């Protein structure tokens, strides 16, 4: 299995930002023009980009189609992107704008039957399911939704297995407690997923702070890693991450 590095760009009000633990009140801004940063990642050798519409994640209605089209035209990067995906038409419009894969988060938790139908309709290579998770005191991995402000009844274990059985290939899972905190990725989470759903290409996300974290995620059996704040703050570079 190939290991893929996904530089991440989160957009809010047209700017590159990062949120701490998904909290919109804890926002750090990183420059006014997203395309400048994205072009720098492409110049450093990136093949993929993870692009998130934070406004849509909160309110619905994907807004980054014009930017997505420019990214494809100017850089040739393959893009997985999401935020506010609610309907099959949303998926189709994002793919038509140039996305390689559409990331489905909250709806994948609330309406798994619908998302499984999309996997059948568009193909397993065109959908990434994002099961962002928080471990409760009971040890269970729960699934907050709606911008991580509400918790669904379903658990990570139940849905990961259901999606694996339904033909999913690409699963992105973020430990919310680590997201944007530079505390290291939760390797225990990814070991758990690898044992639970070995057929899935799991993307690690949340907490990456240095090159050793990239090596560790690969050694854990992850299929890729999403790099956000660590890249934006120069704690590691795209080229050295790709060298893994």
N, C-alpha and C positions, 0 to 999 in steps of 0.2 A: 504493500500500500504506500503510495506517495504521501509525503508530508508537505502540506501547503501552508505558506505564511500569508495571512490576510491582514495587511495594514488596514486600520479602521478609521473612518471619518464619520463622526456624528455631527449632524447639522441641526441647528436650532436658530430660527429667525435669520437664516442665510449665512450663519457663521459656524466655524468649527468650534465645537465645545466638547467638554467631558463632564459627565455628572458623577458625583460620588454616590455609590450604592443606589443609582437610579433616581436620586433625589433632585428634582428640578430646582429646588432652592439652593443646591450645592453645585453650582455651575462654574466651570473655569473656561475662559475663552482663549482660543489659540489662533488669532488672526482673522482678517475679514474676508479673504478670498479663498474658498475651499479648493479651487482648481489649482492654485499655486502649490499647495501642500500635496495634492494628489499627483501633480506632474513631477514633483520632487521624488515621490515614492516610485513612480514609473521609471524615472531616470536612474534610480538606484537599483533597478532590476526587478521590481515587483511585477508579478504576473496577474495578481488578483487584488481587488479592493473590496472591503466590507463597508458598505455605505448605509447609514441609518438616518431616517427622517424622524427626528425626535418630536417635531410638531405634530406629525401625523400619528406617531405612536400614542400621543395623548388625546388627540382630537379626531383622528381618522382622516382619510383622504390624502393619499401620497402626493407630495408636492415637488419631488426632485426629478421628475422626468426631463425637464430641460437641461439640468446639470448632468444627468446620466447620459443624455445624448452627446453633450460636449465632451465628457470623459471618454466615451467610446471613440469619438472622432479625433480627439487631440492626443490620446495616450494609448489606445488599443488595449487598455486593461480589461480583464474579465471582471465583472462586477456582480457580487451578490448583495442584494439590497432589500430593505423592507421598512415598515413603519405604516401603520394604519391600513394594512391589507385586510379587507373585509369580504370581498366578493371575487368570484371567478373573473369578472371583468377587470377588477383591480390587478389581478395576476397577469392577465393578458396584456393590459396596457403597459405594465412595467416591463414585461418581456419585449413587447413591441418597441419600447423606448431604448432597448439595447442591453437590458440585464441578462446575465447568464443564468442567474438563479434568483428567485424571489424568496425572501425570508419571511416566514409566517410565525408570529409569536403568540399573542393573546388568543387569537382565534384558534390556533392549533391546540390550545388547552380547552377552550370552551366548546369547540365544534370539531372534534377530531374526525368524525365521519365525513364532514365536508372537505376537510383538508386531505384526507385519504383519497377522496374522489379527484381532487386536483392533481395528486401524484399520478393517478391513473390517466387523467386527461392530458397533462403536460409532460409527464415522464419524470422518473426519479432524479434525473440530473438537473431538473429545472426548479426544484423546491428544496429549500433548507428549512427544517422545523427548528425553531428556537424554544427550548424548554429551559427558561431561566428559573433558578431554583434557590430556595433558602431552607437550610436544615433546621427543623424544629427541635425543641428540647426532648421530644420523643425519638429523635434520631431519624425521623422520616424526612425525606426531601419533598417539601411542598412546592407548589407552583403559583407564585403571585402573578397577577395579570393586571391589565389596564394601567400600564406605566408602573407596575410593581406596587400598586396601591391597594389591591384586593387579593385575597387568596382563594384559589379554586378548590373544589372538593377533590379533584383528581390529584394523584401523586406522580412524581417523576417516574417511579418504577412502573406504575401501571401504564402510563402513556408511552414511555419509551418502548416497552414491549409491544404494545398495540401498533405503534408506527412501524417497528421493525417487521412485524408480521404482515403489515399492510403494504410493504414495498418501499418504504423510505430508505434512502441511502445516507443523506447528509443531516446530521443532528448537531446543532450548536447548543451548548449548555454553559451558562454562566452561573457561578456561585455569587449571588447578589452581594453577600457579605464582603466579597473580595473586590467587587467591581470598582475600578477607579481608585483603589486604595494602595496600590503598589506593595501589597503584602505577600505576593507570590500566589500562583494558581493553586487551586485545591486539588492536589494530585489524588487524594483519596476519592474524591468525587469521580474522577475520570477512570480510576481503577475499578470503581463500582460499576460504572457504565460499560466499561470494556468487558467485564465479567457478565453483566446482565444482557447486553445486546451486542455480541461480538461482531455481528455482520455490519453494523453501522459505522460510517466514517464520522467520528466524533471530533468536533472542533472545540478546543479548549478556549476559554475566554474568562477574563477577570483576574486582576491582580498581578499580571506579568510585570516584572520590574527590571530584569536583567537577562543576559544571554543564557545563563544557566537554567532559567525557567523554561526557555524554549527547548533546550536539550532534554530537560526532565519530562516535558509533555510528550515529546517524541518517544522517549524511552518508555513512557507509560502506555504507549500504543495509540495515542491520538492520531487522527488523520490530518490535523492541522491546528493552527493556533491563530487567534485574533489578537492583534497588537494595537492598542490605542494610546493611552497616556505615556507609556514608556517610550514610544517612538516620538510623540509630539514634544516630549521634554528632553529628547536626546540621550536617554539612558541606555539605549541600544539603537543600532542602525538597521535599516532594511537589509543591506548587503550582508552584514554578519549573521542576521537571523536566517537569511536564505542559505547561507553556507552550511547550516545544519542539515 
